[in-house]
Amino acid sequence: MALENRLNNIPTKSKVTAIGSNPMRRELILGFEDGNVCTYDHETGKRIHDCYKHKGWVTALSSLPAAKVFFSAGNDSTLITYNAIGGSSVIDKLNIGSVIYTITYHSRANQIIFGISQGIQIHEYNLNHITGQVISSTPLSIVCEHTDITTGVLMLDKIYSVGFDGKLILYDCLFDNIPTVSKKVLAHTAGITCLIAQKNPKDNSEWLMTGSFDKTAKVWSLDGKLLYRFTDFTQPVTGLTYVNSTKTVWIAAGLHYAYVYDPKSGEKVSSFIDTFLSIEGKEAHYFLILLRYIPELNIVIASTNIKQFNEWHYKTTGCVSCLKVKSPLENVCYTKKSPILMFTGDTEGNVFKWEQMQSNQIMYSQDHLLKLEGKKDISTYLVQAVSLGVAKTTLIKNDTENENDKELIINPKQVVSTKRIKTVDERLPAYYVRSRSAAKISERERGVGGYISQYEHLEKKNEPKSSNHIARTASGKSILRIIFIEKLDLIIAASEDKDIYVWGFDLEALQALNTLKTESENKEEGSGTANRAVSFTLRNVFRNHTEPVTSLTLVDDVDSFGAVFLLSAGWDRRICVWDLNHFDLFTVYSDPNATNVETAETASMGYIHNMDYSPHLKYFAYAAGSDMCVYVRKFSPIGSEMTLMYELRAGIDSEVTCIKWNFITNEWVTGMDNGEFRIWGMDGTLLQAINTRGSIHAIAIDYVQKALLIANQDTLKIFDMDEYTCVQTNDGHTDVIRDVLFIPERNQYITVSLDCTMRIWNAWSRDSSQEETDIDPKKKFSDNIWEDIRKCVKNTIEVEDPNSIIDKFFQKRYEQNPSSFHEDHQQPIKNMSNAHYEAVRFSADRPYTTGGSRRPLLPIRMRRTPVPLDTKVSHRFYHPEEKLVQQVTHEHILDLGGRILIQVDINNERRIQQTYQQLVAAERLRLENEYRLKTEELMRRWQEQLDEERLRLKKEYDEILAELERIREAKTRAEIEALIKRMREEAEQALARQWKLAQEQLALAVKQAEDRLRSILELEFLEEKERFARELIAKKDAEYAERELKALEKLRYELTKEHDQNVETIRQRHAEEVTELKNKLRLAEERYRREFSTRARLESDFRLLQTDYKRFMDNSDVFHSDYMLKLYHIGEQVGDAKFEKVL
């Protein structure tokens, strides 16, 4: 559903200044800087008509389909009206009195609104124009609220205008009064260049958008409130347009491509749409200025700063989203549980998780699942986890990287700063993940790009396993196959490094999260939510293959086999069966008839490329490339009992690249390298072969629409399973599609390719109309006549009683609408049967007629002798809810039958008329084809006659010229001889001069050649000298580097040794000082205890002394001397003092 570039850099005579369209003729209209207005074919880009030439720039273009006209305005203040049907001829010229910069319409009031200098101007237009003047020359109103040019005007519920003064003005528009300003907003700090709006109540989309010279674009509500601000631009915004087909906004801001945004969420989606994905970051000699989406043509037109324009057209089979990564992608899988997650594997060993963002359906978030290697025991692996929510990967670089072998050697007991690497047995909830940057992975560790056959672009070399380290990071090997097992919530990836990696949810974190759930919550819902909240960890690594693993398939049949098994195969031609319940190797395929051990486990002669399992047959099939066939074996948990049932052999020299079991039709589908896919029955018989012209690399099943998805080179082709015809083609990839996936929950296809992109496409849907079966025309004509009556009878072949036909006809009508006869309880028919009521209603619609008047219209079986009017024939019509019997006259029934027959005749005549029109159209088409063929034949014959006449005339002309030449030669022979003599003399003189000059030039050339040779020899000598010097310097540098390396190692060893000695000396000195300080501390503590005890004793004695002295002073009432008075005074001070102050 993306827009693709169809017309790129179409040259024009002048710069494009205005863009419009003529929906009546489906033409593109462009206005130019030189004043010309021209129409173009939007498919080919060719100019059709030159409509008019303004005196100055064309400033605005607009169409009015209701009046079958379109308008152009220019700097000459002239508004030109064109006939939109009759060849874009000018029908009216109107001088507005001011330059028109933008045009919009108020359709309910038949008004046209012009954006002029400093305001807006409103005129009335007439749809039923006779004189040719559509626009009234007298303005209804002119509102000047801007202070500069009005660059944009829109009409929704209100009128909106913007201008170079940076203001956004809202007007209340009434039918009879002048628009009044309801709000002014200073929207931008510079001039506003463009204005667009969208109002769609279905998807709750109501907004305005403005672009400005201040390098910003802003989204506003319809009442003038700011919603979003886009500031990602480095140049002024010159163009805005809303692309309704993709629900996105394109913004032109000084680049040769447009910025693409989602207006509802405000997110930039340019990197998720392939329209400009291939040209972003590339330089161009032009940039976009104006943008215009034309909904009638479903195209976007852009003008540039040079004399050219571009066009993008909407493609229904284009991709919805294009997700780009750094490495080529190999495969994809997904999980059906909500939220739907997708997982991809690439050629560098990376596994990415993709999740659609909540803001829109275009953008996807990406997380990275790390692949680690280690020893056989899972507890020795480093913990790796990527949360499905907001977890971020922590990358820790190793300082001891070797240039030849960049491996990360980690000691799990080592503490680096505050982070500690935990094993599985001792990990914490916060995960520490160690990995290398993808940029630091050496080229020898990566899968080689390109595609030759199926897997020849991958490396095949064997690397010795290192046993002197606990864990090392992924070596950049390709992920060749990836599947997601819904039942066990496992991601299983087969890698080129011979291992199979199994990721699953962190069980400890999941258990901890589940404990937080309340007992009232549903366990199933809680489990699903917890699964999405916790992270993925590496649960296990299957190691038994000796070559890259290319195929994985699941056998989920616990009732038959007792467990869930995983089948794996690859280049080692071995088939391994893994028990996913216990994560161990269950069995390996073995040939009981093998003569030696080496070939006992070999399942084919060539590499195994692909594998699939049939639950219906309980067979599994695998494609062996060089064997040119597919082997189908019966699955068994015992390796020696996997019996070969049959072979799907192509019989041509082409490798089978993929195999798929079609569970819809119970057939095998194989894809081949020569572009052919074949359909095989359950017994191995070839049913059909279809060629797609290109190698096939993946097959998927769309079981909703019953279609086959074929990855054909860089194109996805959809084939209907009914006739295996190609019903849709999705192209857009630039390299081979490696895998394809169908997501029925979203009705989408997913493809991954070696062009480093994953693309998402809308699924193909069948046409709702059903083809009519071929029947006898006479029988069909007869059936159509009595269709309305016979459909009420179970047996439509024999009808004995015509009354039963009418009875069952009424009964059928009642069953279709039983409530229509009970809505009005005031009617007198509430106690009547429905059949009786229908008969009375039909007979009351027209005058009463006798049975004889309708008799010729009835078939022979229904013709009876006329019955008198007063004679009544009793017919029983039972109401479904009442047990009443009513009587209806036979004439009423005949009248009703006649009415039905008349209606049937009318329908029959209508069908005959339609058939006649179809026959006439077919005959017209045949005659047109015959006329075209005869015209071509006549043109061919006329051309042949014309060529023969041309040859005859040319021959006569040559003869006349020859005769004239002979006569001319005879007359001028003497003159020619004299001229030849004179020319010979002059030639001899010139030859002598030339010879002399040549001798001089030869001498000069020899001298120059000697000088040049001398210079060349000198340069070669200097180059040889420099080369020798460089080699000598390089050799000396290498020797110096080697000596330097040895010196550094020696110095490092000595410094390390000296450092260890110094550390030991410092440690001993530190221990001695600590011991000495401890002794001093012990002595200080003892001295403190002694002082403290002495102080306590003195304080006690002092208190006793105070007490005795107070008692003495209190008992001494008479003082006989000055000594006693002084002693009393001193005693008062000491008695009230504290012990600390006394000391």
WOHUTA-V802070 format. One record per residue. RES is the residue in three letters. NEAR is the number of other C-alpha atoms within 8 Angstrom. Layout:
# WOHUTA-V802070
{{RES	NEAR} {RES	NEAR}}
This chain:
# WOHUTA-V802070
{{MET	13} {ALA	13} {LEU	11} {GLU	9} {ASN	10} {ARG	9} {LEU	11} {ASN	8} {ASN	7} {ILE	9} {PRO	7} {THR	8} {LYS	5} {SER	9} {LYS	14} {VAL	14} {THR	13} {ALA	12} {ILE	14} {GLY	12} {SER	11} {ASN	12} {PRO	10} {MET	9} {ARG	7} {ARG	10} {GLU	12} {LEU	12} {ILE	13} {LEU	14} {GLY	18} {PHE	14} {GLU	12} {ASP	12} {GLY	14} {ASN	13} {VAL	15} {CYS	13} {THR	13} {TYR	13} {ASP	11} {HIS	9} {GLU	6} {THR	6} {GLY	9} {LYS	7} {ARG	8} {ILE	8} {HIS	9} {ASP	8} {CYS	11} {TYR	9} {LYS	8} {HIS	15} {LYS	9} {GLY	10} {TRP	13} {VAL	19} {THR	14} {ALA	14} {LEU	17} {SER	11} {SER	11} {LEU	9} {PRO	10} {ALA	6} {ALA	9} {LYS	10} {VAL	13} {PHE	14} {PHE	12} {SER	14} {ALA	17} {GLY	18} {ASN	13} {ASP	9} {SER	12} {THR	14} {LEU	13} {ILE	12} {THR	13} {TYR	12} {ASN	13} {ALA	14} {ILE	9} {GLY	6} {GLY	7} {SER	10} {SER	9} {VAL	11} {ILE	10} {ASP	10} {LYS	9} {LEU	8} {ASN	8} {ILE	9} {GLY	6} {SER	8} {VAL	13} {ILE	16} {TYR	15} {THR	14} {ILE	13} {THR	11} {TYR	10} {HIS	10} {SER	6} {ARG	5} {ALA	6} {ASN	10} {GLN	12} {ILE	12} {ILE	13} {PHE	13} {GLY	17} {ILE	15} {SER	13} {GLN	12} {GLY	14} {ILE	14} {GLN	13} {ILE	12} {HIS	14} {GLU	11} {TYR	10} {ASN	11} {LEU	7} {ASN	5} {HIS	8} {ILE	5} {THR	4} {GLY	7} {GLN	10} {VAL	11} {ILE	8} {SER	10} {SER	7} {THR	5} {PRO	10} {LEU	9} {SER	8} {ILE	9} {VAL	8} {CYS	8} {GLU	6} {HIS	12} {THR	9} {ASP	9} {ILE	14} {THR	18} {THR	16} {GLY	14} {VAL	16} {LEU	12} {MET	10} {LEU	6} {ASP	4} {LYS	9} {ILE	12} {TYR	12} {SER	14} {VAL	16} {GLY	17} {PHE	13} {ASP	12} {GLY	14} {LYS	14} {LEU	13} {ILE	12} {LEU	14} {TYR	12} {ASP	10} {CYS	10} {LEU	7} {PHE	5} {ASP	4} {ASN	6} {ILE	8} {PRO	9} {THR	7} {VAL	9} {SER	8} {LYS	8} {LYS	9} {VAL	8} {LEU	8} {ALA	7} {HIS	10} {THR	7} {ALA	10} {GLY	12} {ILE	17} {THR	15} {CYS	13} {LEU	15} {ILE	11} {ALA	10} {GLN	9} {LYS	9} {ASN	8} {PRO	7} {LYS	5} {ASP	5} {ASN	7} {SER	10} {GLU	11} {TRP	11} {LEU	12} {MET	11} {THR	13} {GLY	16} {SER	17} {PHE	13} {ASP	10} {LYS	13} {THR	14} {ALA	12} {LYS	12} {VAL	13} {TRP	13} {SER	11} {LEU	8} {ASP	6} {GLY	10} {LYS	7} {LEU	9} {LEU	8} {TYR	8} {ARG	9} {PHE	9} {THR	7} {ASP	5} {PHE	10} {THR	7} {GLN	8} {PRO	12} {VAL	18} {THR	15} {GLY	14} {LEU	17} {THR	11} {TYR	12} {VAL	11} {ASN	7} {SER	7} {THR	7} {LYS	9} {THR	11} {VAL	12} {TRP	14} {ILE	14} {ALA	16} {ALA	16} {GLY	12} {LEU	9} {HIS	8} {TYR	10} {ALA	11} {TYR	10} {VAL	11} {TYR	13} {ASP	13} {PRO	10} {LYS	5} {SER	7} {GLY	9} {GLU	8} {LYS	9} {VAL	11} {SER	11} {SER	10} {PHE	12} {ILE	14} {ASP	12} {THR	9} {PHE	10} {LEU	10} {SER	6} {ILE	7} {GLU	7} {GLY	4} {LYS	5} {GLU	4} {ALA	6} {HIS	4} {TYR	9} {PHE	11} {LEU	16} {ILE	13} {LEU	15} {LEU	15} {ARG	11} {TYR	11} {ILE	11} {PRO	7} {GLU	6} {LEU	7} {ASN	10} {ILE	12} {VAL	12} {ILE	14} {ALA	12} {SER	14} {THR	14} {ASN	9} {ILE	6} {LYS	11} {GLN	13} {PHE	14} {ASN	13} {GLU	12} {TRP	12} {HIS	11} {TYR	11} {LYS	9} {THR	6} {THR	11} {GLY	12} {CYS	14} {VAL	12} {SER	12} {CYS	13} {LEU	11} {LYS	9} {VAL	7} {LYS	5} {SER	9} {PRO	13} {LEU	16} {GLU	17} {ASN	15} {VAL	17} {CYS	11} {TYR	11} {THR	10} {LYS	9} {LYS	7} {SER	5} {PRO	6} {ILE	10} {LEU	13} {MET	11} {PHE	12} {THR	13} {GLY	18} {ASP	15} {THR	18} {GLU	12} {GLY	14} {ASN	14} {VAL	13} {PHE	11} {LYS	13} {TRP	11} {GLU	11} {GLN	12} {MET	10} {GLN	5} {SER	6} {ASN	9} {GLN	7} {ILE	11} {MET	10} {TYR	9} {SER	8} {GLN	8} {ASP	9} {HIS	10} {LEU	12} {LEU	11} {LYS	12} {LEU	11} {GLU	9} {GLY	10} {LYS	10} {LYS	5} {ASP	6} {ILE	11} {SER	8} {THR	12} {TYR	14} {LEU	13} {VAL	13} {GLN	14} {ALA	12} {VAL	14} {SER	11} {LEU	12} {GLY	7} {VAL	5} {ALA	8} {LYS	6} {THR	7} {THR	7} {LEU	9} {ILE	8} {LYS	7} {ASN	7} {ASP	4} {THR	5} {GLU	9} {ASN	7} {GLU	5} {ASN	4} {ASP	6} {LYS	9} {GLU	8} {LEU	12} {ILE	9} {ILE	9} {ASN	6} {PRO	8} {LYS	6} {GLN	8} {VAL	8} {VAL	6} {SER	5} {THR	5} {LYS	7} {ARG	11} {ILE	11} {LYS	12} {THR	12} {VAL	11} {ASP	6} {GLU	6} {ARG	9} {LEU	6} {PRO	5} {ALA	4} {TYR	9} {TYR	11} {VAL	13} {ARG	10} {SER	10} {ARG	11} {SER	7} {ALA	5} {ALA	4} {LYS	6} {ILE	12} {SER	7} {GLU	5} {ARG	5} {GLU	9} {ARG	13} {GLY	13} {VAL	8} {GLY	9} {GLY	6} {TYR	9} {ILE	7} {SER	6} {GLN	10} {TYR	8} {GLU	8} {HIS	11} {LEU	10} {GLU	8} {LYS	6} {LYS	4} {ASN	4} {GLU	4} {PRO	4} {LYS	4} {SER	5} {SER	6} {ASN	4} {HIS	8} {ILE	12} {ALA	14} {ARG	12} {THR	12} {ALA	10} {SER	10} {GLY	12} {LYS	14} {SER	17} {ILE	18} {LEU	16} {ARG	15} {ILE	16} {ILE	11} {PHE	11} {ILE	10} {GLU	9} {LYS	4} {LEU	5} {ASP	9} {LEU	11} {ILE	12} {ILE	12} {ALA	13} {ALA	16} {SER	17} {GLU	15} {ASP	10} {LYS	13} {ASP	14} {ILE	12} {TYR	14} {VAL	13} {TRP	12} {GLY	11} {PHE	12} {ASP	10} {LEU	6} {GLU	6} {ALA	10} {LEU	12} {GLN	8} {ALA	8} {LEU	10} {ASN	10} {THR	7} {LEU	6} {LYS	8} {THR	6} {GLU	4} {SER	4} {GLU	8} {ASN	6} {LYS	6} {GLU	6} {GLU	8} {GLY	11} {SER	9} {GLY	8} {THR	8} {ALA	11} {ASN	10} {ARG	9} {ALA	9} {VAL	14} {SER	14} {PHE	14} {THR	12} {LEU	13} {ARG	8} {ASN	9} {VAL	10} {PHE	11} {ARG	7} {ASN	7} {HIS	11} {THR	6} {GLU	11} {PRO	14} {VAL	18} {THR	16} {SER	15} {LEU	15} {THR	10} {LEU	9} {VAL	10} {ASP	7} {ASP	10} {VAL	8} {ASP	6} {SER	5} {PHE	9} {GLY	7} {ALA	11} {VAL	13} {PHE	11} {LEU	13} {LEU	13} {SER	12} {ALA	15} {GLY	16} {TRP	13} {ASP	11} {ARG	14} {ARG	13} {ILE	12} {CYS	14} {VAL	14} {TRP	12} {ASP	13} {LEU	10} {ASN	6} {HIS	5} {PHE	9} {ASP	8} {LEU	9} {PHE	9} {THR	10} {VAL	11} {TYR	15} {SER	10} {ASP	11} {PRO	6} {ASN	5} {ALA	8} {THR	6} {ASN	6} {VAL	7} {GLU	6} {THR	9} {ALA	12} {GLU	13} {THR	13} {ALA	10} {SER	9} {MET	9} {GLY	10} {TYR	12} {ILE	16} {HIS	16} {ASN	13} {MET	16} {ASP	12} {TYR	12} {SER	10} {PRO	8} {HIS	7} {LEU	6} {LYS	9} {TYR	12} {PHE	12} {ALA	12} {TYR	13} {ALA	15} {ALA	19} {GLY	13} {SER	8} {ASP	9} {MET	14} {CYS	13} {VAL	13} {TYR	12} {VAL	13} {ARG	12} {LYS	12} {PHE	10} {SER	8} {PRO	9} {ILE	9} {GLY	10} {SER	9} {GLU	9} {MET	11} {THR	8} {LEU	9} {MET	7} {TYR	9} {GLU	10} {LEU	11} {ARG	7} {ALA	7} {GLY	5} {ILE	5} {ASP	5} {SER	9} {GLU	13} {VAL	15} {THR	17} {CYS	15} {ILE	17} {LYS	11} {TRP	11} {ASN	10} {PHE	8} {ILE	7} {THR	5} {ASN	10} {GLU	12} {TRP	12} {VAL	12} {THR	12} {GLY	16} {MET	15} {ASP	15} {ASN	10} {GLY	13} {GLU	15} {PHE	13} {ARG	12} {ILE	12} {TRP	14} {GLY	11} {MET	9} {ASP	6} {GLY	9} {THR	8} {LEU	9} {LEU	8} {GLN	7} {ALA	9} {ILE	8} {ASN	7} {THR	9} {ARG	8} {GLY	10} {SER	12} {ILE	18} {HIS	17} {ALA	14} {ILE	15} {ALA	11} {ILE	10} {ASP	11} {TYR	7} {VAL	6} {GLN	8} {LYS	10} {ALA	12} {LEU	12} {LEU	13} {ILE	14} {ALA	16} {ASN	17} {GLN	11} {ASP	13} {THR	13} {LEU	12} {LYS	13} {ILE	13} {PHE	13} {ASP	12} {MET	9} {ASP	5} {GLU	5} {TYR	8} {THR	8} {CYS	9} {VAL	8} {GLN	9} {THR	10} {ASN	11} {ASP	9} {GLY	8} {HIS	11} {THR	6} {ASP	9} {VAL	13} {ILE	18} {ARG	14} {ASP	14} {VAL	17} {LEU	10} {PHE	11} {ILE	10} {PRO	8} {GLU	6} {ARG	5} {ASN	9} {GLN	12} {TYR	12} {ILE	13} {THR	13} {VAL	16} {SER	17} {LEU	15} {ASP	10} {CYS	12} {THR	14} {MET	12} {ARG	12} {ILE	12} {TRP	14} {ASN	11} {ALA	7} {TRP	7} {SER	5} {ARG	5} {ASP	5} {SER	4} {SER	4} {GLN	5} {GLU	4} {GLU	4} {THR	4} {ASP	4} {ILE	6} {ASP	6} {PRO	6} {LYS	6} {LYS	8} {LYS	9} {PHE	8} {SER	8} {ASP	8} {ASN	8} {ILE	10} {TRP	9} {GLU	8} {ASP	8} {ILE	10} {ARG	10} {LYS	8} {CYS	10} {VAL	10} {LYS	6} {ASN	6} {THR	8} {ILE	4} {GLU	5} {VAL	8} {GLU	5} {ASP	8} {PRO	9} {ASN	8} {SER	7} {ILE	13} {ILE	11} {ASP	10} {LYS	10} {PHE	11} {PHE	11} {GLN	10} {LYS	9} {ARG	8} {TYR	9} {GLU	7} {GLN	6} {ASN	7} {PRO	8} {SER	6} {SER	6} {PHE	8} {HIS	8} {GLU	6} {ASP	6} {HIS	7} {GLN	5} {GLN	6} {PRO	6} {ILE	7} {LYS	9} {ASN	6} {MET	10} {SER	14} {ASN	11} {ALA	11} {HIS	12} {TYR	10} {GLU	9} {ALA	12} {VAL	9} {ARG	8} {PHE	10} {SER	12} {ALA	8} {ASP	6} {ARG	6} {PRO	6} {TYR	6} {THR	7} {THR	9} {GLY	12} {GLY	7} {SER	7} {ARG	11} {ARG	10} {PRO	8} {LEU	7} {LEU	10} {PRO	7} {ILE	5} {ARG	8} {MET	8} {ARG	9} {ARG	5} {THR	4} {PRO	6} {VAL	7} {PRO	5} {LEU	7} {ASP	4} {THR	7} {LYS	9} {VAL	8} {SER	7} {HIS	8} {ARG	7} {PHE	10} {TYR	9} {HIS	11} {PRO	4} {GLU	4} {GLU	8} {LYS	6} {LEU	8} {VAL	8} {GLN	10} {GLN	10} {VAL	12} {THR	10} {HIS	10} {GLU	10} {HIS	11} {ILE	12} {LEU	11} {ASP	14} {LEU	11} {GLY	9} {GLY	11} {ARG	8} {ILE	8} {LEU	9} {ILE	8} {GLN	8} {VAL	11} {ASP	9} {ILE	8} {ASN	8} {ASN	10} {GLU	8} {ARG	8} {ARG	8} {ILE	8} {GLN	8} {GLN	8} {THR	8} {TYR	8} {GLN	8} {GLN	8} {LEU	8} {VAL	8} {ALA	8} {ALA	8} {GLU	8} {ARG	8} {LEU	8} {ARG	8} {LEU	8} {GLU	8} {ASN	8} {GLU	8} {TYR	8} {ARG	8} {LEU	8} {LYS	8} {THR	8} {GLU	8} {GLU	8} {LEU	8} {MET	8} {ARG	8} {ARG	8} {TRP	8} {GLN	8} {GLU	8} {GLN	8} {LEU	8} {ASP	8} {GLU	8} {GLU	8} {ARG	8} {LEU	8} {ARG	8} {LEU	8} {LYS	8} {LYS	8} {GLU	8} {TYR	8} {ASP	8} {GLU	8} {ILE	8} {LEU	8} {ALA	8} {GLU	8} {LEU	8} {GLU	8} {ARG	8} {ILE	8} {ARG	8} {GLU	8} {ALA	7} {LYS	7} {THR	8} {ARG	8} {ALA	7} {GLU	7} {ILE	8} {GLU	8} {ALA	8} {LEU	8} {ILE	8} {LYS	8} {ARG	8} {MET	8} {ARG	8} {GLU	8} {GLU	8} {ALA	8} {GLU	8} {GLN	8} {ALA	8} {LEU	8} {ALA	8} {ARG	8} {GLN	8} {TRP	8} {LYS	8} {LEU	8} {ALA	8} {GLN	8} {GLU	8} {GLN	8} {LEU	8} {ALA	8} {LEU	8} {ALA	8} {VAL	8} {LYS	8} {GLN	8} {ALA	8} {GLU	8} {ASP	8} {ARG	8} {LEU	8} {ARG	8} {SER	8} {ILE	8} {LEU	8} {GLU	8} {LEU	8} {GLU	8} {PHE	8} {LEU	8} {GLU	8} {GLU	8} {LYS	8} {GLU	8} {ARG	8} {PHE	8} {ALA	8} {ARG	8} {GLU	8} {LEU	8} {ILE	8} {ALA	8} {LYS	8} {LYS	8} {ASP	8} {ALA	8} {GLU	8} {TYR	8} {ALA	8} {GLU	8} {ARG	8} {GLU	8} {LEU	8} {LYS	8} {ALA	8} {LEU	8} {GLU	8} {LYS	8} {LEU	8} {ARG	8} {TYR	8} {GLU	8} {LEU	8} {THR	8} {LYS	8} {GLU	8} {HIS	8} {ASP	8} {GLN	8} {ASN	8} {VAL	8} {GLU	8} {THR	8} {ILE	8} {ARG	8} {GLN	8} {ARG	8} {HIS	8} {ALA	8} {GLU	8} {GLU	8} {VAL	8} {THR	8} {GLU	8} {LEU	8} {LYS	8} {ASN	8} {LYS	8} {LEU	8} {ARG	8} {LEU	8} {ALA	8} {GLU	8} {GLU	8} {ARG	8} {TYR	8} {ARG	8} {ARG	8} {GLU	8} {PHE	8} {SER	8} {THR	8} {ARG	8} {ALA	8} {ARG	8} {LEU	8} {GLU	9} {SER	8} {ASP	8} {PHE	9} {ARG	8} {LEU	8} {LEU	8} {GLN	10} {THR	9} {ASP	8} {TYR	10} {LYS	10} {ARG	8} {PHE	8} {MET	9} {ASP	7} {ASN	6} {SER	7} {ASP	6} {VAL	4} {PHE	8} {HIS	5} {SER	6} {ASP	7} {TYR	6} {MET	9} {LEU	9} {LYS	8} {LEU	8} {TYR	9} {HIS	8} {ILE	8} {GLY	10} {GLU	8} {GLN	8} {VAL	9} {GLY	10} {ASP	6} {ALA	8} {LYS	6} {PHE	8} {GLU	5} {LYS	6} {VAL	7} {LEU	4}}
